[in-house]
Amino acid sequence: MSMFNTYIQNEQQQQLVDKAGRLADTMSKRVKQAEESADLPQANIDDLRAEHYLTLTLPKTYGGEALSLYDFLLVQERLAAGDAATALSVGWHLGIVKELAEEKLWDRSIFDWFAKQVAEKQVLVNRIASERATGSPTRGGVPETKAVRQGNHYLITGRKTFATMASVLDYYIVSAYVEDKDTVGSFLISSDLAGITIDKTWDTLGMRGTGSHDVVFDQVKVEADMLVELNKQANPRQAKGWLLHIPACYLGIAIAARNDAIAFAKSFQPNSLKTPISEVPHIQQKIGEIELKLLQARSFMYQVANQWDKRSPEQRQELGADLAAVKTIATNVANQVVDLAMRIVGGRGLSKAFRFEQYYRDVRAGLHNPPMDDMVIQLLAKRAISE
Ligand SMILES: Cc1cc2nc3c(=O)[nH]c(=O)nc-3n(C[C@H](O)[C@H](O)[C@H](O)COP(=O)(O)OP(=O)(O)OC[C@H]3O[C@@H](n4cnc5c(N)ncnc54)[C@H](O)[C@@H]3O)c2cc1C
């Protein structure tokens, strides 16, 4: 049985994972192109649309599939094993749609309109909140991007960094300091408005295919209704289950590295041995360690996701520290698993003829997605002390 099937519990999940598997196989063929261009291939978005992947988390009333968190992670993990950059990218879109539908963060009429855009046109959205000066938005820094009121509009000016899928997004959800309200808010901004440019700054070690360039807003005129969130209303400490698409993605990379390493170990027989290296004790030790680590990280992730799905919105809030712990454990385990896989393969793993060196680079990026390890450890310590 494939490792991807371990957490499948019913036929519907099997079909979803099969669909993700087909997409993963197709997209893995475009990874080289994405690596070179440091952009998300438009063909991947076209394929995701053709498979109605962009509406998976949309409520059923709008024609989506309203995936549970557990099911969302199953498909994302599978997709990531073929193309992690695309999985991380589309994971933001699906997660945001899920969050907006479940947390009801926006006015009903605006969400209704937007959900119809997702259903009918399969528009693609992402939150772009990071900036050079604030760094990770989870640290609470006030954005330097500014929104200045002008009649029924706002003029938005600023530069955002790490804008995943910048070149292919239909909508950005952009955080800004809203001058007339003296607080931070978020605007839903169509990517074709005048004054928006993409500065192709994304030239990174890993996750190159996410095309997370800078987006520059120069006096972009946005209708005042598009101020969709105000931080005064939002609770920054709110537990966010959908963010588990991040650990699912990095565990998908780890599983791909594990599968490739085992396949190599079973097929490679140096002329100094009478068996493939899979029979050698130190190789089995490493494979066993990989299994142990993946078992721990995945069972924890799926168990927390299951808890999330079963609980009421109020009870879900108690899971904040557990969600954060899943991310820290999964991303660190993913780094360790890829490292072990490369030790199994040996020097060949450095070659671009194999995927290992890419897994090694991609998995590293997980450390810099939210929440960051130091914040997670602090959160766990505070919870323990306050008990
Ligand atoms: C592949 C990838 C995709 C991404 N996609 C998106 C996206 O779609 N949208 C988006 O908005 N962002 C995105 N990001 C950005 C991400 O959320 C972070 O903003 C970014 O990685 C910078 O975080 P950082 O912790 O490395 O940097 P910084 O926050 O600048 O921190 C730099 C260093 O200073 C420390 N530090 C900073 N502030 C504090 C503090 N207050 N207390 C203690 N220590 C502090 C940090 O621990 C770190 O060591 C993406 C990042 C990656 C890697």
The ligand as an ORCA input file, in Angstrom:
! r2SCAN-3c Opt
* xyz 0 1
  C       7.889     29.958      0.208
  C       7.281     31.127      0.935
  C       6.029     31.585      0.571
  C       5.465     32.683      1.214
  N       4.234     33.139      0.821
  C       3.702     34.244      1.391
  C       2.459     34.777      0.950
  O       1.824     34.235      0.055
  N       1.994     35.903      1.531
  C       2.684     36.540      2.512
  O       2.206     37.550      3.010
  N       3.866     36.070      2.965
  C       4.384     34.936      2.420
  N       5.599     34.453      2.858
  C       6.345     35.240      3.840
  C       6.379     34.645      5.234
  O       5.086     34.584      5.789
  C       7.299     35.529      6.089
  O       6.799     36.833      6.115
  C       8.704     35.573      5.544
  O       9.196     34.268      5.351
  C       9.620     36.316      6.466
  O       9.588     35.732      7.737
  P      10.916     35.650      8.608
  O      10.567     35.157      9.966
  O      11.948     34.888      7.905
  O      11.425     37.169      8.573
  P      11.316     38.363      9.550
  O       9.983     38.452     10.205
  O      11.815     39.539      8.825
  O      12.364     37.935     10.644
  C      13.785     37.894     10.410
  C      14.452     37.378     11.681
  O      14.149     38.243     12.786
  C      13.434     37.559     13.811
  N      12.337     38.420     14.258
  C      11.639     39.315     13.500
  N      10.709     39.935     14.241
  C      10.788     39.421     15.466
  C      10.078     39.643     16.690
  N       9.103     40.553     16.772
  N      10.431     38.915     17.777
  C      11.418     37.992     17.709
  N      12.143     37.750     16.588
  C      11.836     38.443     15.505
  C      12.921     36.281     13.142
  O      12.787     35.205     14.063
  C      13.973     35.999     12.104
  O      15.047     35.289     12.732
  C       6.170     33.343      2.245
  C       7.440     32.849      2.642
  C       8.000     31.769      1.996
  C       9.364     31.286      2.437
*
